[in-house]
Amino acid sequence: FYGDIAFQNLAFSYPSRADIEVLKEISFDVKSGEKIALVGYSGAGKSTIVQLLMRYYQPNNGQILVDGKNIDSYDITAYRQNIAVVPQEVMLFGGTIYENIAYGKPNATETEVMEAARKANALEFIETFPEKFQTVVGERGVKLSGGQRQRVANARAILKDPAILSLDEATSSLDAESEKLVQEALDGLMQNRTTIIIAHRLATIRNVDTIYVIKDGEISESGTHEQLAILEDGIYSNLIKLQFELEM
């Protein structure tokens, strides 16, 4: 996979609410290796775009092409092996830290797993546990902090080495030090791969190639941070002001 994506006239309603159009004829391209961010108020349809890319649902209209082919024409397992999703609510299983990272690539060597943990800034805290990588997380094991869970999830994505990466940008709930470590690892993970970020904290997306502002299922603004920040009465510039006031 190279990771070229084209969203063409995507229209979608959730089957349970067929009368509500979540997406209305959305079209945009993401070239291989580009980073884009989807921004907008809650419920605007940002997550739905990623769910359609993952083939969790079928669009009512339009299509998604990856490397020039309709995504439905790929074998679904092989297709999803080329995409990694780092969700906002990280899911870890009740096994060991090692198993949780290796889930990204079940046939990985021990060296590869350790290297992924190092790149995710997770190795240091893992080494502090008596059982290290064999520490059991979850039900009866060590309870990891939000920042630690996030770094294990990042290590899993790094190990998978996908062509396409989707981040439901989740640094918002972390303390400053964890956020710095997580963001550093994400910056490394995004290098040279197609990345779609669902952005909550606007400060973290200043360097993406294009920002798409979604409103009521449509693209209402698109451009770089610099271009959108100066739009009078723009949604993006208003979101920046709001966040700035909240953080003051």
Buried (B, 14 or more C-beta within 10 A) or exposed (E): BBBBBBBBEBBBBEEEEEEEBBBBBBEBEBBBBBBBBBBBEEEBBBBBBBBBBBBEBEBBEBBBBBBEEEBEEBEEEEBBBBBBBBBBEBEBEEBBBBBBBBBBBEEBEEEBBBBBBBBBBBBEBBEEBEEBBEBBBBEEBEEBEBBBBBBBBBBBBBBBBBBBBBBBBBBEEBEEEBBBBBBBBBEEBBEEBBBBBBBBBBEBBEEBEBBBBBBBBBBBBBBEBEBBBEBEEBBBBEBBEEBEEEEE
